[in-house]
Amino acid sequence: MKIIAVGMNYARHNKELGHTQINTEPVIFMKPDSAILKDSKPFFIPNFSNEIHYETELVVRINRLGKNIAPRFANRYYDAVTVGIDFTARDLQRKFREQGNPWELCKGFDSSAAIGTFVPVDRYKDIQNLNFNLLIDGKEVQSGCTADMLFKINDIIAYVSRFVTLKIGDLLFTGTPAGVGPVSIGQHLQGYLEGEKLLDFYIR
């Protein structure tokens, strides 16, 4: 399986990070399968970064093999969603960008893709109108709604499938809203989708 992720998919998040460019196509990057962190296992802060940030996102699970998918059919290619965290080594990201280098290492390191419990997508009336949020030590630090995405889920799936074949079990991280920030040892992270807790783990 592979992890496909979308960058800069919420306008307010782009503003908080100083991204002023307007993208006409989704910004796509990928994480290896070794980035998966699941089953409420703790996230261990790596020794190569002094600034690990959380980025809370809706995660979509692919359930069919697909290539060159039309947007109107894209909803047939996923069956479940959850809340996830795209952990980012922000200090490395700044360094790589300043040097004009690829920045996969600041996004794709081990355990950098935390995922919660998946729930069937048909539980929700409209996947493009879902509220999700993150609590750290019981305090809300980030919240978003999929209605605010710059590129919608079905359009992202159609776009990505032009370049890479989607396979059963692939995961799509759909972008983070405003409110990202650093994590530190001992913190307790809990992610909610429409008020239901799907993600729950500690920082070590």
C-alpha positions in Angstrom: 0.0 0.0 0.0 1.0 3.6 -0.4 0.1 6.9 1.3 -0.9 9.8 -1.0 -1.1 13.2 0.6 -2.3 16.6 -0.5 -0.5 19.8 0.5 -1.9 23.3 0.7 -5.5 22.2 0.4 -7.0 24.7 2.9 -6.7 28.5 2.3 -6.3 29.5 5.9 -3.5 26.9 6.5 -1.7 28.3 3.5 -1.9 31.7 4.9 -0.6 30.7 8.3 2.5 29.1 6.6 3.0 32.1 4.3 2.1 30.3 1.1 0.8 33.1 -1.2 0.8 31.2 -4.5 -2.6 30.0 -5.9 -2.3 26.4 -7.1 -4.4 25.4 -10.1 -3.8 21.7 -9.4 -3.5 19.7 -6.2 -0.1 19.6 -4.6 0.7 15.9 -4.1 3.4 14.1 -2.1 3.7 10.6 -0.8 4.8 8.7 2.3 6.1 5.1 2.4 4.1 2.4 4.2 6.7 2.5 7.0 5.2 5.9 7.9 1.9 4.3 9.2 1.2 4.7 12.9 -2.0 2.9 14.0 -3.7 1.0 16.8 -3.1 3.8 19.3 0.6 3.2 19.4 2.7 6.1 20.7 4.5 8.5 18.4 8.2 8.8 19.4 9.7 12.2 18.5 12.7 11.5 16.2 16.2 12.8 17.1 16.7 14.5 13.7 14.2 17.3 14.3 13.6 19.9 17.0 10.2 21.0 15.6 7.7 18.2 14.9 4.3 19.6 14.0 0.9 17.9 13.9 -1.4 18.4 10.9 -4.9 16.9 11.4 -6.6 15.6 8.3 -9.4 13.5 7.0 -8.0 10.2 5.6 -9.8 8.2 2.9 -9.2 4.5 2.3 -9.1 3.3 -1.3 -11.1 0.0 -1.9 -10.7 -0.6 -5.6 -8.0 -0.7 -8.2 -8.2 2.4 -10.4 -6.4 4.3 -13.1 -7.5 7.4 -15.0 -10.7 7.7 -12.9 -13.3 10.2 -13.9 -14.3 12.6 -11.1 -17.9 11.5 -11.4 -17.0 7.9 -10.6 -14.3 8.6 -8.0 -16.7 8.0 -5.1 -16.8 4.4 -6.0 -13.1 4.0 -5.2 -13.2 4.5 -1.4 -15.2 2.9 1.3 -14.0 4.3 4.7 -12.7 7.4 6.3 -10.9 8.4 9.5 -8.9 11.1 11.2 -5.2 11.1 10.8 -2.1 13.2 11.6 0.5 14.1 9.0 3.5 14.7 11.2 6.0 17.1 9.7 9.5 18.0 10.7 9.0 21.7 10.1 12.6 22.7 10.7 13.8 20.2 8.0 11.0 21.3 5.7 12.2 24.9 5.8 15.7 23.9 5.2 14.9 21.7 2.2 12.7 24.4 0.7 15.4 27.1 1.1 17.8 24.8 -0.7 15.3 24.0 -3.4 15.5 20.3 -2.6 12.8 17.7 -2.4 11.2 17.5 1.1 10.0 13.9 1.4 12.2 13.2 4.4 10.5 15.8 6.5 7.1 14.2 5.7 7.7 10.6 5.1 9.8 9.5 8.1 8.8 6.4 10.2 5.5 6.8 12.0 4.7 10.2 10.4 1.3 9.1 9.3 -0.9 8.4 12.3 -4.4 7.0 11.5 -7.4 6.3 13.6 -10.2 3.8 13.4 -11.8 3.7 10.0 -15.6 4.1 9.7 -17.8 3.4 6.6 -18.1 6.4 4.4 -21.8 5.7 3.8 -22.4 6.6 7.5 -22.2 10.3 6.3 -24.6 12.1 4.1 -21.9 14.3 2.4 -18.1 13.6 2.7 -17.5 17.2 1.6 -19.3 18.5 4.7 -17.6 16.7 7.6 -16.2 18.4 10.7 -13.0 17.1 12.3 -10.9 18.3 15.2 -7.8 17.5 17.3 -7.5 17.8 21.1 -4.2 17.9 22.9 -4.4 17.1 26.6 -8.1 17.8 26.4 -7.9 21.2 24.7 -9.0 21.7 21.1 -6.0 22.9 19.0 -7.2 22.4 15.5 -10.6 22.1 13.7 -11.7 22.0 10.1 -14.5 21.1 7.7 -14.0 19.3 4.5 -16.3 21.8 2.8 -13.4 24.2 3.0 -11.1 22.1 0.8 -9.6 23.9 -2.2 -9.6 20.6 -4.1 -12.4 18.2 -3.4 -11.8 14.5 -2.6 -13.2 13.1 -5.8 -11.2 15.6 -7.9 -8.0 14.7 -6.0 -8.6 11.0 -6.7 -9.2 11.6 -10.3 -6.1 13.8 -10.6 -3.8 11.4 -8.8 -5.0 8.4 -10.8 -3.8 10.0 -14.0 -0.2 9.5 -12.7 -0.3 6.5 -10.4 -2.6 3.5 -10.2 -4.7 3.4 -7.0 -4.7 0.1 -5.2 -6.8 -1.5 -2.5 -5.7 -0.3 0.9 -4.0 2.9 -0.3 -4.6 5.9 1.9 -5.3 9.5 0.9 -4.5 12.2 3.4 -6.6 15.1 2.1 -4.9 18.2 3.6 -4.9 20.1 6.9 -6.8 23.2 7.9 -5.3 26.1 9.9 -4.0 25.6 13.4 -1.0 23.3 13.0 1.6 23.4 15.8 4.4 21.5 17.6 4.1 18.4 19.7 6.1 17.6 22.8 6.8 14.5 24.9 3.9 13.5 27.2 1.1 15.0 25.2 -2.1 13.1 24.6 -3.7 13.5 21.1 -7.3 12.7 20.3 -8.9 13.2 16.9 -12.6 13.4 16.3 -14.8 13.1 13.2 -18.3 14.5 13.5 -17.9 14.3 17.3 -16.8 10.7 17.3 -13.4 9.9 18.7 -11.4 7.9 16.1 -7.8 8.7 17.0 -6.2 8.4 20.5 -2.5 8.2 21.3 0.4 9.7 23.2 3.7 11.5 22.2 6.8 9.9 23.7 
